[in-house]
Amino acid sequence: MKLDGKSKDIVSDNISKLKEIFPEVITEDKVDFKKLELILGEDIDVSSEKYSFTWPGKTQAIKESQKQFTGTLRPCREESKNWDTTQNLYIEGDNLEVLKLLQKSYYNKIKCIYIDPPYNTGKDFIYKDNFKDNLENYLELTGQLVTGERERESIGIKLSTNRETNGRYHSNWLNMMYPRLKLARNLLSNEGLIFISIDDNEYSTLLKICDEIFGEDNFISNFIWRSKTGGAGDATNITVDTEYIVAYAKNINLVSINKQKVERQFKFKDKHYATRGLFNIRNLDESGIRYSESLDFKIRRVNDWIYIDNESFKIYDESFLNEISENFSIVPGGKANHLKKYTWRWSKSKI
């Protein structure tokens, strides 16, 4: 393949596909829509009253997804690890530009895509009023380039934070999402899947735009997961502690979601097996959402002393404790008649 520094010409590619099906409607690489309507006959919908999902700027967003981009992905060997053997690729840049550049090499080849877009909380993303995405703007947004207001105006870029008070609140988000989702679909293989994180702010809007781009028949599922624990003091009505991962297929008829065998959760048996069944052993706090295995410490008892240690250090020095115990009695801190009382967090029988 000859490298010309340009992204894939999606419009020309679509015209070529149409030409394979209806060669008579293509003249000098232009589509004769009158002839196409004639061929399709009764399948043409000319009614003005029909359901449609639209918003201000949609036409421009569609054009943006089809627009060619000139650029090159530059390898950074000096910043890479295991360049010759790694199977991973990390790309830094404006995601719309990168998606366009990936079209030639990865068109219809990606098996799985996961994206975590801005949730449109009113302050989590900055949109560009002129719909342009370029490297200079990316560098400015990421703090790698500082541009004055006059310079910004001279190149036609006005940056705005998407606030709920803005009448184009949802439209701005949709204009940002549409070309990226459209290009992401192009990258998916025929049996590919895409997973998208979102919360309540744009959940319903995301479903509508994905139904249009991927087809509502290709909707796989909406996974609900608990994103935080505890309440919120500033909650207006009900504290929301869940978010979503929406899944779509490029072609649901070709998708094979494998059922993998999960390691048996309960594998121990004791005298209570007849009434309680099998059981497993794990830390009492392991089910917490903030649990971290690195915070686990081994507890052992030696001659009525309790030691807490991990692989790297011991909280108590054994030789020191053995030495002072020969001459002193060790009691909890504080005055003798004001000793602190301690309680187990869990009952002894439970432990």
Secondary structure, DSSP 8 states (H G I E B T S, - for coil): ----SB---HHHHHHHHHHHH-GGGEETTEE-HHHHHHHHGGG----S-------TTHHHHHHHHH---B------GGG-SSTTT-------S-HHHHHHHHHHHHTTTEEEEEE------SSS-EEETT----HHHHHHHTTS----HHHHHHTT--EEE--TTSTTHHHHHHHHHHHHHHHHHHHEEEEEEEEEEE-TTTHHHHHHHHIIIIIGGGEEEEEEEE---S--TT-SSS---EEEEEEEES-GGG----------S--B--TTHHHH--B----TTTTSTT--GGG--EEEEETTEEEEE-SS-BSS-HHHHHHHHTT-----SS-GGG------SS-TTT-
